Amino acid sequence: MSRPPANSFTAGALVFFTIPAAAREFGQSTKSVRRLVSQGLLPARRLGNSVVLLKADLDRFFAALPAVTSVDGALARIAAKVQASGQGTPP
């Protein structure tokens, strides 16, 4: 079995993150992670005085987000939407 990330802890086979640790692991701000939890988009649990997130829940959440395959592709889609809306020319 592989080792859990350094900024997490385990309980049996489960890997947990605190909100700051989850934010670091997934490249988000703690404010963003807290907002996702408060909106009910990201399941969280209370463990003592801490709010924790299961690594499996985090993996599922981020895997379900639409992916941008390339920056050029994303910029092209934005430019097409701007031109189609008639709101000016894209940068």
Secondary structure, 3 states (H helix, E strand, C coil): CCCCCCCCEEECCEEEEEHHHHHHHCCCCHHHHHHHHHCCCCCCEEECCEEEEEHHHHHHHHHHCCCCCCHHHHHHHHHHHHHHHCCCCCC
